[in-house]
Structures are given as C-alpha cells and as structure tokens.
Amino acid sequence: MSVPPSTLQVSTYEILPGVVVARDELWLLFALAVLWATVGRWLYRDAKARGSEWAWQWGFGTPLTVVAGIDVMLLVVVIYLLLRDSE
C-alpha cells in the first residue's frame, strides 16, 4: 500500500497572493487553458467558414461556459455541432 506524500514533500507555488497550488494542479490548469483556447478558436473558425453571423459568439461564448463546468462546455459544443449549417 502506497503512502501519500506529506505536505512537506509536495511542491507548491503561490500564483496569486493567497492562492497556493501544487505542481500537478498547474499542469491541469495549463491543459484546461489549452483546451479552452483550442475549442474557442475551432468554433470561431468553423462558424466563420460556414458564413454564420454568430461566429464570434460561438467562439467566445462557448469556452466561457467552462465556468459552469467542463461537461457544460462539451454539451454546448455538441449543441453547436447539431445546429450548424451543413456544407
């Protein structure tokens, strides 16, 4: 049975005053930021290529739904895929 590391063994960083995160959490935040930016860029470019007048709303608004949770953002992406005009 493995023993979890003590608090003295985990490297932490203070990213903002009063906000301390562990090294592994920084990788997770970075991965989520990359996902957020990639989804937003893809939605914007896809909607723009299909001639949508709502391209910037899809590209900017959908990644903002990650505040409600990653599952909500993915649900909005599925809704976009169902509602977009076919080529």
C-alpha positions in Angstrom: 0.0 0.0 0.0 1.5 3.3 -1.0 1.7 6.2 1.5 0.6 9.6 0.2 3.3 12.3 0.4 3.2 14.6 3.3 2.6 18.3 2.9 6.3 19.0 3.2 7.1 16.8 0.2 4.6 18.4 -2.2 6.0 21.4 -4.2 3.6 24.3 -4.1 3.6 27.6 -5.9 1.9 30.9 -5.0 0.4 32.0 -8.3 -1.5 34.9 -6.8 -1.5 36.4 -3.4 -3.2 33.9 -1.2 -3.6 31.3 -4.0 -1.3 28.3 -3.5 -1.4 25.4 -5.9 0.6 22.2 -6.2 2.8 21.4 -9.2 0.3 18.9 -10.6 -2.5 21.4 -10.4 -0.5 23.8 -12.5 -0.3 21.2 -15.3 -4.0 20.6 -15.1 -4.7 24.4 -15.3 -2.4 24.6 -18.3 -4.1 21.7 -20.0 -7.6 23.2 -19.4 -6.4 26.6 -20.7 -5.1 25.0 -23.9 -8.4 23.1 -24.3 -10.3 26.3 -23.7 -8.4 28.3 -26.3 -8.4 25.4 -28.9 -12.2 24.9 -28.6 -12.9 28.6 -28.9 -10.6 29.1 -31.9 -12.0 26.0 -33.7 -15.6 27.0 -33.1 -15.0 30.5 -34.3 -13.1 29.4 -37.5 -15.7 26.7 -38.3 -18.7 29.1 -37.8 -16.9 31.8 -39.8 -16.2 29.4 -42.7 -19.9 28.4 -42.8 -20.9 32.0 -43.0 -22.5 32.3 -39.6 -23.3 35.8 -38.3 -22.9 34.4 -34.8 -19.3 33.2 -35.3 -17.7 35.4 -32.6 -20.5 34.5 -30.1 -19.9 30.8 -30.6 -16.1 31.2 -30.5 -16.0 33.4 -27.4 -19.1 32.3 -25.5 -18.7 28.6 -25.6 -15.4 28.5 -23.8 -16.8 30.8 -21.1 -19.3 28.1 -20.2 -16.3 26.2 -18.7 -17.1 28.3 -15.6 -20.2 26.2 -15.2 -18.1 23.0 -15.7 -16.2 21.2 -18.4 -19.2 19.0 -19.1 -21.4 22.1 -19.8 -18.8 23.3 -22.3 -18.7 20.0 -24.0 -22.5 19.9 -24.1 -22.6 23.3 -25.8 -20.1 22.0 -28.4 -22.4 19.1 -29.1 -25.3 21.6 -29.5 -23.2 23.6 -31.9 -22.4 20.6 -34.0 -26.1 19.7 -34.2 -27.3 23.2 -35.0 -24.6 24.4 -37.5 -25.4 24.5 -41.2 -24.1 21.7 -43.3 -21.7 22.4 -46.1 
